[in-house]
């Protein structure tokens, strides 16, 4: 099995992401491996799955414009901590 980076398995790695998001001006609530991210309105829900080396970022149709405007920045913050993580994004209707 390949050596997979599991930075987000530790609370330290997850708190780094929390602090980076807050440092960029987002309102954030963290629950273990999940983050609720707010700008002007609710922007996205981030799920970290360190055992799969994956993150899923979900936005919502009712705030699609703000989600799209912030998606690359959020992905960049995740990748700043773990450049090897796979990131998927989706829009929930």
C-alpha positions in Angstrom: 0.0 0.0 0.0 1.3 3.5 -0.8 2.4 5.8 1.9 -0.6 8.1 2.2 -0.3 11.5 4.0 -2.7 11.6 6.9 -2.1 15.1 8.2 -5.8 15.6 8.9 -6.1 12.5 11.1 -4.5 14.6 13.9 -6.4 17.3 15.7 -3.4 19.6 15.1 -3.9 19.3 11.3 -7.6 19.9 11.5 -7.1 23.0 13.8 -4.6 24.4 11.3 -7.3 24.3 8.6 -9.8 26.0 11.1 -7.2 28.7 11.8 -6.4 29.3 8.1 -10.1 29.6 7.2 -10.7 32.0 10.1 -7.5 33.9 9.1 -9.0 34.5 5.6 -12.1 36.1 7.2 -14.5 33.1 7.1 -16.8 32.3 9.9 -16.2 28.7 10.7 -17.6 26.0 13.0 -15.7 22.8 13.2 -17.1 19.4 14.3 -14.3 16.7 14.3 -13.8 16.2 10.5 -16.4 18.7 9.3 -16.4 22.4 8.9 -19.3 24.8 8.3 -17.9 27.8 6.4 -19.7 31.1 6.3 -19.0 34.3 4.4 -21.8 36.8 4.0 -24.1 33.7 4.1 -23.4 30.0 4.5 -20.8 29.1 1.8 -19.9 25.5 2.1 -19.7 22.3 4.1 -16.3 20.6 4.2 -15.9 16.9 5.0 -12.4 15.6 5.6 -11.9 11.9 5.1 -8.2 11.3 6.1 -8.5 7.5 5.8 -9.2 8.1 2.1 -6.9 11.1 1.8 -9.9 13.1 0.5 -12.0 16.2 1.2 -15.4 17.0 -0.1 -16.6 20.6 -0.3 -20.4 21.0 -0.7 -22.0 24.2 -1.7 -25.7 24.9 -2.0 -27.7 26.1 -5.0 -29.3 29.0 -3.1 -25.9 30.5 -2.6 -24.1 29.2 -5.7 -22.5 32.5 -6.6 -20.7 32.9 -3.2 -19.7 29.2 -3.3 -18.1 29.5 -6.7 -16.4 32.7 -5.8 -14.8 31.1 -2.8 -14.2 27.5 -3.9 -10.6 27.9 -5.2 -9.5 29.8 -2.1 -10.9 27.1 0.2 -9.3 24.3 -1.9 -6.0 26.3 -1.7 -6.2 26.4 2.1 -6.8 22.7 2.3 -3.9 21.9 -0.1 -1.6 24.3 1.8 -1.8 21.9 4.7 -1.8 18.7 2.6 -0.8 19.1 -1.0 -1.5 15.4 -1.7 -5.2 15.3 -0.6 -7.8 14.8 -3.3 -10.6 17.4 -3.2 -14.0 17.0 -4.7 -16.6 19.8 -4.9 -20.3 19.5 -5.5 -23.3 21.7 -5.6 -26.3 20.5 -3.6 -29.7 21.4 -5.0 
